[in-house]
Amino acid sequence: MIFVVDGVHAGIFQEMLAAGDLPAIGEYFIDRGLYVPAAVANTPSVTLANLASIATGLMPGHHGIVGVNWFDRNRLIWRNYATIAQKNLLDSDYTATTIFQRFPDASTYSLFYQPHRGATKFFENALSAVAPFSLDAFEWVDRITLYRLGEVARLARRRNAWPAVTVCYLIAPDFRAYRHGINSPRYRDALRHTDRQIGRVLGDFRRAGLLDKIVIVLTSDHGMTDVQKHLDVSAYLRDEFALDVARARLWEQTPFEQRRARYERHQAVLNICGDRYAALSLRAPLAGPASDAVAPWPARPTLAQLRSYPTADGPVDLPARLVAHEAIGAVAASAGADRIRLWTDDGCVELHQPAGRGGTITYRLIQGVSPFEAPADGSADPAGWLAATHGGDYADAPAQLLAYFRSRLAGDLVLFAAPLWDFNSVNRAGHGGLAAEELHVPLLIAGPGVPHQTLETPVRTVDLTPTILALLGRPVPADMDGRPIITPAPAASGP
C-alpha cells in the first residue's frame, strides 16, 4: 500500500518527526522500517510528471509526461490535466508500463491517483470531492480518498485476496502550502492531519492482523519552497523581446486545420507548471531578407538560433538574457542529441551522454562557475552524478535534464525560478524548480523484507516501483531508470 502525499517538504517533515508531531508515521514507518530523509524527485518537480515517474520507475523525459500542461508542436495540442475536460487523458498520453500493469494476475487499486492504467479499479472521487475541493476543504478530500479503502476491503473479501498494489493520493499539504506558505501553521496542520488519517488506516490494518503482512510506503511527488515575488513570464517575453506568445489553449476538440491556422499566427507557446517551471516553445527562424520569417512549428530551433534569435530589436541571446533576470535562476536547452546546456547566474555548463540513456555523462564548464560539484574526472554514469549532486540544489540535474530533452514534448528553453520567485501571481509557495527544497522528499517503507534503518545514501523516487517489484518477488525490468534500494533475502531452499 503506497501513500503518495502531495507537496511534502522533506526538512519540515523530518523536523516534525523529531518533535513527535507525526506520531503515527513514527510508529508505523520509522519504528518498523526504512527511512530515506531526502530522496530525489524528478525534474521538472511538478505533480503529474512525478506521479507518472513513481508509477513507472522512469524519469519524465522517458515516460513522456513532462508537466501538468505541455505543448505538442507536432500535433499542435495544448494539454492541461488540471482541467476537468482533460484530466483523464493522462493515461492515453504515455505508453510506459505502470506498477498496476506489472500485476496482471492480481487486483490493484488506485485511489485518486491519476496515472492508473492497468488498475483493477480507479476511485476518482469525481462527485464526492468536488464540493470540498471547491471550498478549499482539502483535508476532507483526503478523508474521502482514504474512506475508499473500505470499498477496497469489501472487494478483497469478495475475491478472497488482498490486492497486490493499492495507491492512495493525498493533496492537503500541497494546497495548504500554496495558500499559506510552507512555514505557516496551516501547512504543519495539514501534515498533522495526514499523519492522523494514515494512522487511522494503519491502525485498522494492525487490528485486523494485516499490518505485518503487507509492505507500506509513504512518499511525495515533490517538495515545496516559499514564494514572495512573482514574474509574469508571458508579459515579460512580449515586452522585453517582442515575442508573439500564443494565448490559445487548443486541443483535440478543435480540428487540426483550425489549430494549425491559429498557432501559425504566433512564434512562441509558453507552459508553466508548479509555478516555478516554464517551458518555452519557439518556431525556428528562417534565413532570408524577412527578419521575422519562421519555419513551421515541427521544426525546432537549434542552439545557435536560440542564442541569436531574431527580435524587433535585432538578434538576442535568449538563454543569456533570460537567466540575467532576477526571477529566473536557471535556463536549460538542448545542444544536440543527448547534449544539453544549463545557464545560471554564475555560469554555463554543457553535459553530454554520447552513448545515450544510461551511459556515461561528460561535463564541460563553458564559462563562469558550475552550479554543482562535478565528479573528479568530469564524467560519470548517472549513479555517479546522483552521488555527486544529490545533497543540494540541482540534485541529479545532469541525468534528469538529459532525460527531459529526449521527450518530444520538451520545451526549447526551460526556465526555472530563482529563490523566492515564481511565474504565477497569487501563491505563497511553489515547486517545479531545481532547489533542494523542491527536489528532496521523504521516502519511507516498512513491512516484510524491509530493514529497519535510516538511509542517507542517494535514492531517487523512481527507485520505488522497482523496489516494490523486488520485495514482492516480481522481475525488475532493466529499462527502468530506477533500481531497487532493498535486496530481499533469497528464499530458503528445501532440504
Summary of the structure (lengths in Angstrom):
residues: 495
radius of gyration: 22.7
end to end distance: 34.2
largest distance: 84.4
contacts: 1693
relative contact order: 0.19
helix: 32%
strand: 22%
